[in-house]
Amino acid sequence: MTLALDRQQQRQVVEQTRRANQVALDHPALQARYLDANWAIRAHTEHISRHLRDLAHGRLRRLLVVTPPQVGKSTLISEWMPYWWLCRNPRNRVIIASYGSQLAVKRGRTIRRLVQEHGWRWDLALEYGAASMVDWALTQHGGVKSVGIGSGVTGSPGDLAIVDDPHKSRAEAESVRHRDNVWDWWSADLLSRLSPGAPVVMVLTRWHVDDLAGRVLAQDGHEDEGGLWRVVRMPAFADDPNDPLGRPLGAPLPHPKIDPDDTAAAQAHWEDKRASSSVRDWYALYMCDPKPVEGALVTADLLRARRHQPCPATPVKHAVAVDPSGGGRDLAGVIGGHLGDDGRLYLTHDRSKTGYSDTWAMEAAILAAELGAEFIVMEKNYGGDMARITMRSAWDTMRRLASGDTRPDDDPALVARCAELQPGMMPQIRLVTAKKGKLLRAEPIAQQWHDDRLRTAAYLPDLEGEWQTWQPTDPLSPGRIDASCYLAFELLPIPGAEAVVSSPVGVRRDSVAGRHTFGRPRIERPGY
């Protein structure tokens, strides 16, 4: 009786193990957590894992994953995912490629170890005598081949290809010859070795706008535009209202070594990376949005030279400039600054926001109250008098909250911000019309950077990032550049400004109050 009971218990244990093994095959992250208690599933790795499952079920053929460094993407995609794939498809050959053969072999060695330690759960076993770490096989004839990019991909056709970090460093990514070599390897060597319909996963940290990811997207297109590639992009801070993780704008990306509930720690981690990185590296590596620099109006070196903290001049006149957004998904530029007694314009604040008019107008109102701004200059091309009405409404709401007159439906965070303000009279609202194209507006202001008449008196990485990367041929509308241009046209006497932007009252811009004319008569502009 005891022996029979023991056998029944054994059968139950075996059945429970079998079921657990099958459940673990749902997606790679789940299997990783099942086999390694120290492997942490975070929202971003689970999201990536579910796309890998779609790949296995044939719902897509090309997957591109872009995240900041050191968040677990390569471990998941280049180690756990191939093992998971072989557990489901033991006859498949997997090709793993990286910038160097040593890293690729390391990935292959890890997968081989997983087969040795856990393969029995899914009937996986190494082929007898399979001692090679570069190219090994299973008894079912599947296996893994590890290659460095640039090396020949010989042998059996690949049924799955994983390309992990095709560019080793910025120096390599900056080299046109290196990028061409990587592309030739991709096109001639790797793709030619794939079985019909074989899926491909590419995972990388972006270095350059023309890196391998940039080239394959340019050639094959995005899935949502009818192309081949499904793109999973998760930057350090959410910058899209349709963030794949559902994060609000500005929310940090989770990190495997930070508790998922400790948002403050994640925020501090990415802020530390931001503070210790150049603007260009921050956008490329951490925001997953590399920017071109060739042909930009100003350089990173110039912007660093024009950054002065603390401000060396006494403020003469404060102002806020706004480039309103055309819709809820567009970025509205909100820039604050002052004219110094040395005749230079100092940019001090960047409160640019993505969102509808109530969002950017409130940011502009709060900033104007903080600075004691004498006027708010706004571009009216896409809003007309509605821009003025929106700004007045935001000022009235801000002043109401500052006085302690709150309502149940008021946002608590906004109430707290406004409670610290002591707003005076509402600044004048000056509407300007952009008469020329963006390039013609930006070029005169870029010249002010070069002539040392425009400086920053704070660390404004997003503003500097736009200035040092925006190209005259770029169809996108950089709100921070536009707002800083409007501020400069209002506060600095710039020759030819009348041909670029105009005010609705027809007063000569070089005689308007707000111009530091140093001895010339100052004519007050009518109020608004």
HUMO-V726448 format. One line per field, one symbol per residue. ss: DSSP state (H for helix, E for strand, C for the rest). phi: phi as a letter, one per 30 degrees, with the letter a starting at -180 (. if undefined). burial: # if it has 16 or more other C-alpha atoms within 10 Angstrom, else .. Layout:
BEGIN
ss: ???
phi: ???
burial: ???
END
This chain:
BEGIN
ss: CHHHHHHHHHHHHHHHHHHHHHHHCCCHHHHHHHHCCCCCCCHHHHHHHHHHHHHHCCCCCEEEEEECCCCCHHHHHHHHHHHHHHHHCCCCEEEEEECCHHHHHHHHHHHHHHHHHHHHHHCCCECCCCCCCCEEEECCCCEEEEEECCCCCCCCCEEEEEEECCCCCHHHHHCHHHHHHHHHHHHHHHHHHEEEEEEEEEEECCCCCCCHHHHHHHHHCEHHHCCCEEEEEECCECCCCCCCCCCCCCCECCCCCCCCCCHHHHHHHHHHHHHHCCHHHHHHHHCCCCCCCCCCCCCHHHHHHCECCCCCCCEEEEEEEEECCCCCCCEEEEEEEEEECCCCEEEEEECCEECCHHHHHHHHHHHHHHHCCCEEEEECCCCCHHHHHHHHHHHHHHHHHHCCCCCCCCCHHHHHHHHCCCCCCCCEEEEEEECCCHHHHHHHHHHHHHCCCEEECCCCHHHHHHHHHCCCCCCCCCHHHHHHHHHHHHHCCCCCHHHCEEECCCCCHHHECCCCCCCCCCECCCCC
phi: .dddddddddddddddddddddddddaeddddddcbdddcdceddddddddddedddidacbbccbbddicjdddddcbddddeddddbdcdccccbbebdddddedddddddddddbeedbicaddeidcdddbbbcddidlbccbddjddccjdddcabbcchdcdadeddddddddddddddedccdddcddeiddbccbacdcbdcdddddddddcidedcjcdcdcccbdebebbecedciddeiddddbecbeddcddddeddddddddccdeddedddcchbdcdcdiddbcddddddccbbdddbddcacabcbceddadcddcdbbcabdcdcicccdbbbcebclddddddddddddddddiddaccbdcecbhdddddddddddddddddddjdcbecddeddedddddcbdcddddcccbcdcbdeddddeddedddddhcbbccadbddddddddbdcecdddcddddeddddddddccdceidddcbbcdcideddcdejddchjddccddedb
burial: ....................#..##.######.#....########.######.##...#########..###############################.##########.##...#..#.###......######.#.#########..#...###########....###...##..##.##..###.###..################..##...###....##############.#...#.########...#..#.###.##...#....###############..#####..#..##...#.#.#.#########....###########..###############..##########.##########..#...##.######.######............#..##.#.#..#########...#..##.###.###..####################.....#################..##.####.....########........#...
END
